[in-house]
Amino acid sequence: MPSRWQHVVSGLGCAIVALAYAGLGVTLFAGVLSTPVMFVLLAVGGFGLGASYSAMIVHLTTVATPSHAADISGVFTTALQIAGAIGVATFGAFYPNSGVRSIAEHQFGWLCLAFALTALLAAFASALSTRSRVGVGERVSVPA
């Protein structure tokens, strides 16, 4: 991927995830969510997530010194897993099991909209964090 696109792809990937979750929430509220629609929306969201993750790893390992690139990649991946677990626990706490399908679908619709908002915030944060002031090809040196 050309270096000039790295900061765009990461934020755009998060925005795609936000659109996919918003689509899930809206179709749930409209009562038109079917398996094919859900499959397409989840596939689009997965594409956005993969694009965002890959672009962020490339950005992080590119701006670091070669001796720190592996460490930064590992820390990012570990932090992503921990944040994912915290996110599942947090959002899961707001999703009670009522046992009634219509109530559960309604709650899942709100949960999808909350995910969409979170992904949209991540898109802005990603776009801001990848706008490096370092010139293309330059590396940031970290004092030892």
Order of alpha helices (4+ residues) and beta strands (2+ residues): alpha-alpha-alpha-alpha
